[in-house]
Amino acid sequence: MDVKIIIENDHESLITTTILKSKENKNVEVVPSACEKKKKKGVFNPQWLRDSQVNSFLREYKLDSTKILCIACNETFSIHYGGKNDIDRHIKLKRHINNMKSFNINRQLITSTMKPNKEIEETAAAEGVFVYHGGKHGHSYLSQQCITNVLKTIFSSSSAISKSMSCGRTKCNSIAVNVLAPYFTQKVLTEVKQAYFYSIMFDASNKGNTKFFPVCVQYFSKIGVKKGCIIDLIDDADESATNIFENLMTVIKKSGLPFDGLTSIGADNTNVNMGNNHSVYTLFNNEIENLFKGKLS
């Protein structure tokens, strides 16, 4: 039996093939074994970030270990071939030098103006309590702004929180509308769902040339009957019975209240609201049997 070895070299792999030649001139080829010789890539080394000259603007690029992120230039560059030399080459670029000038200034501004998280949270909590107190006692946003200025003047030397408080008219309105109102509305709706049975009250109210329909709920809670809790404010000039009914149905569905838990409705004793023919009450009564008719005095 003769043995013939064929060696092929295609720059990337080394393949050896053994052919066995028998007396019957039959060739039996053995499956070739391939050993690919891969090039070692330059990858990120965490030790580079210990260098104080580069650790302020260089970051690891986790999506590709052969690249590194420069936050000053807001770009990634390859370290595949040069490794640390690629970093040194990037630092000497004119574009990077110009970006570092503004980057250092921004870092100084951010560091000097940022407050500890605890102080920010305490100030925000104080402002929220202050606006809640003013809303509960019917204080206007203008009066709250004046009180804030007085508090900052009196307690600026003894209280960092008082010194940091800023409750102008716009901010008070934003806290009340975007923070406090959604929280307490959701809290009321949760209690109504737990109580299941409730009544709805509504009435038209004019503010300037705008007509509003505040929608209130009354229900039994763990501490007794709660009434007059506003869950929505509808802006609509159409005072027809059909339109009011559709708006109230929209509020009930949007709030997630059980429709069959509605026991009564309360409104002014007008034909549109409480009349016997095509009123808001009759439209609800067609959907819910034994609905009580409440009247607002």
C-alpha positions in Angstrom: 0.0 0.0 0.0 1.4 3.4 -1.1 0.8 6.5 1.0 0.7 9.9 -0.7 0.5 13.2 1.2 -0.7 16.3 -0.5 -0.1 19.7 1.3 -2.0 22.8 0.2 -1.4 26.3 1.5 -3.9 29.0 0.7 -2.5 31.7 3.1 -5.3 31.2 5.7 -5.3 27.5 6.3 -3.1 24.4 6.3 -4.8 21.3 4.8 -3.4 17.9 4.9 -5.0 15.1 2.8 -4.0 11.5 3.0 -4.8 9.2 0.1 -4.4 5.4 0.5 -3.7 3.5 -2.7 -4.5 -0.2 -2.7 -3.6 -2.9 -5.1 -7.0 -2.8 -6.6 -6.4 0.8 -7.7 -9.1 2.0 -5.4 -8.5 5.3 -3.6 -9.9 5.9 -0.1 -9.8 9.5 0.8 -9.7 10.5 4.5 -11.7 13.5 5.6 -9.2 16.5 5.7 -8.4 18.2 8.9 -8.2 22.0 8.8 -6.4 24.3 11.2 -7.2 27.9 10.5 -4.7 30.3 11.7 -6.6 33.4 12.9 -5.0 36.7 13.3 -5.2 38.1 16.8 -7.2 41.3 16.9 -6.4 44.3 19.0 -9.1 44.6 21.7 -10.0 47.0 24.5 -7.8 46.8 27.6 -9.4 48.1 30.8 -5.9 49.1 32.0 -5.9 51.9 29.6 -8.6 53.8 31.5 -6.3 54.0 34.5 -4.3 56.6 32.7 -5.4 60.0 34.1 -4.8 61.6 30.7 -7.5 59.6 28.9 -9.9 58.3 31.5 -12.0 61.5 31.4 -13.1 61.0 27.8 -12.4 57.4 26.8 -15.0 54.7 27.4 -15.3 51.0 26.6 -17.4 50.4 23.5 -19.3 47.2 24.5 -20.8 46.5 21.1 -17.3 45.9 19.5 -14.2 45.2 21.6 -12.0 46.3 18.6 -13.3 49.9 19.0 -13.2 52.5 21.7 -15.5 55.4 22.5 -14.4 59.0 22.8 -17.2 60.9 24.5 -15.5 64.3 23.8 -15.8 63.7 20.1 -18.9 61.6 20.4 -17.5 58.9 18.1 -15.9 55.5 18.1 -12.6 54.7 16.5 -10.8 51.4 15.7 -8.0 50.0 17.9 -7.8 46.8 15.8 -4.3 47.3 14.4 -2.5 49.7 16.7 -4.1 49.2 20.1 -2.8 51.9 22.4 -1.0 53.6 19.5 -4.4 54.2 17.9 -5.5 56.0 21.0 -2.3 58.2 21.0 -3.0 58.9 17.3 -6.6 60.0 18.0 -5.5 62.3 20.9 -3.2 64.2 18.5 -6.0 64.9 16.0 -6.9 68.6 15.6 -10.6 67.7 15.7 -10.1 66.0 19.1 -8.1 68.9 20.5 -10.8 71.3 19.6 -13.5 69.1 21.1 -11.6 68.7 24.3 -11.7 72.5 24.9 -15.5 72.6 25.0 -15.6 69.2 26.8 -13.5 70.4 29.7 -15.6 73.6 30.1 -18.9 71.6 30.1 -17.5 69.2 32.7 -16.6 72.1 35.0 -20.1 73.6 34.6 -21.9 70.3 35.3 -19.7 69.5 38.2 -20.1 72.9 39.8 -23.9 73.2 39.3 -25.0 69.7 40.0 -26.4 69.0 43.5 -26.4 65.8 45.4 -29.4 63.6 44.7 -30.5 63.7 48.3 -30.7 67.5 48.3 -32.6 67.6 45.0 -35.1 65.1 46.3 -35.6 67.0 49.6 -36.1 70.2 47.7 -38.6 68.7 45.3 -40.5 67.1 48.3 -40.6 70.5 50.0 -42.0 72.2 46.9 -44.6 69.5 46.5 -45.8 69.8 50.1 -45.8 73.6 49.8 -48.0 73.5 46.7 -50.3 70.9 48.2 -50.8 73.1 51.3 -51.6 76.1 49.2 -54.1 74.2 47.1 -55.8 72.7 50.1 -56.3 76.1 51.7 -57.2 77.9 48.4 -54.1 80.0 48.1 -53.5 81.4 44.6 -50.3 80.7 42.7 -49.3 84.4 43.1 -49.6 84.2 46.9 -47.5 81.0 46.9 -44.8 82.8 44.9 -44.7 85.6 47.4 -44.6 83.2 50.3 -41.7 81.4 48.7 -39.7 84.6 48.4 -40.4 85.4 52.0 -39.2 81.9 53.1 -36.0 82.1 51.1 -35.2 85.5 52.7 -35.9 84.4 56.2 -34.3 80.9 56.2 -31.6 81.3 53.5 -28.8 81.3 56.1 -30.1 78.3 58.1 -31.8 76.0 55.6 -30.3 74.8 52.3 -33.7 73.4 51.2 -35.4 76.8 51.8 -32.7 78.5 49.9 -33.1 76.1 46.9 -36.9 76.3 46.8 -38.3 77.9 43.7 -42.1 78.0 43.5 -43.2 80.7 41.0 -46.6 80.8 39.5 -45.7 78.7 36.5 -44.0 76.0 38.6 -46.8 75.9 41.2 -49.3 75.3 38.4 -47.1 72.6 36.8 -46.7 70.8 40.2 -50.4 71.0 40.9 -51.6 69.9 37.4 -48.9 67.4 36.4 -47.9 65.8 39.7 -50.5 66.2 42.5 -53.7 66.1 40.4 -52.9 62.8 38.6 -51.8 61.2 41.8 -54.9 62.1 43.9 -57.3 61.4 41.0 -55.8 57.9 40.6 -56.1 57.4 44.3 -59.8 58.3 44.3 -60.5 56.1 41.3 -58.8 53.2 43.1 -61.1 53.7 46.1 -64.2 53.9 43.9 -63.3 50.7 42.2 -62.9 49.0 45.6 -66.3 50.4 46.8 -67.8 49.5 43.4 -71.0 51.5 43.8 -70.9 55.3 43.2 -72.8 58.3 42.0 -71.8 61.0 39.5 -72.5 64.7 39.8 -71.9 67.3 37.2 -72.6 70.9 36.5 -71.7 73.5 33.9 -69.4 76.3 34.9 -68.1 79.3 32.9 -64.6 80.6 33.1 -64.3 83.6 30.8 -65.6 82.5 27.4 -64.9 78.8 28.2 -67.5 76.4 29.5 -66.4 73.5 31.7 -68.2 70.5 33.0 -66.5 69.3 36.2 -67.4 65.6 36.9 -67.4 64.5 40.5 -68.0 61.2 42.2 -69.5 60.3 45.6 -68.9 56.9 47.1 -68.6 54.9 50.4 -65.0 54.6 51.6 -63.5 53.0 54.7 -63.8 56.3 56.6 -67.3 57.2 55.5 -69.0 58.9 52.5 -66.7 60.8 50.3 -68.3 63.4 48.0 -67.3 66.0 45.6 -64.1 64.3 44.4 -63.4 65.7 40.9 -62.2 63.0 38.5 -62.3 65.0 35.2 -62.9 68.4 33.8 -64.6 68.5 30.4 -64.2 71.5 28.1 -67.3 71.6 25.8 -69.7 74.4 24.9 -72.4 72.0 23.8 -75.0 71.7 26.6 -77.4 69.3 24.8 -78.5 66.2 26.7 -77.0 63.8 24.2 -73.6 65.5 24.2 -73.5 65.7 28.1 -74.5 62.0 28.2 -71.7 61.0 25.7 -69.1 63.0 27.6 -70.1 61.4 30.9 -69.9 57.9 29.4 -66.5 58.8 28.0 -65.3 59.8 31.5 -66.6 56.6 33.0 -64.9 54.4 30.5 -61.7 56.3 30.5 -61.6 56.1 34.3 -62.2 52.4 34.3 -65.2 52.6 36.6 -67.8 49.8 36.5 -70.8 51.1 34.6 -73.2 48.8 36.5 -71.9 50.3 39.7 -73.5 53.7 39.0 -76.4 54.2 41.4 -77.4 57.8 40.8 -76.6 61.0 39.0 -76.8 64.5 40.4 -77.2 67.7 38.5 -79.3 70.9 38.4 -83.0 70.4 38.1 -83.3 71.5 34.5 -85.1 69.9 31.6 -81.8 69.1 30.0 -80.5 67.3 33.0 -83.5 65.8 34.9 -86.5 66.2 32.5 -88.8 63.3 31.8 -88.3 63.4 28.0 -84.8 63.0 26.4 -82.7 64.3 29.3 -79.4 63.2 30.7 -81.2 61.2 33.4 -83.5 59.4 30.9 -80.6 58.5 28.7 -78.8 57.0 31.7 -82.0 55.3 32.9 -82.4 53.6 29.6 -79.0 51.9 30.2 -79.3 51.3 33.9 -82.5 50.3 35.6 -83.6 51.8 39.0 -81.2 54.7 38.6 -81.8 57.3 41.4 -82.3 60.9 40.5 -80.3 63.3 42.5 -80.8 67.0 42.6 -78.3 69.8 43.3 -79.6 72.6 45.4 
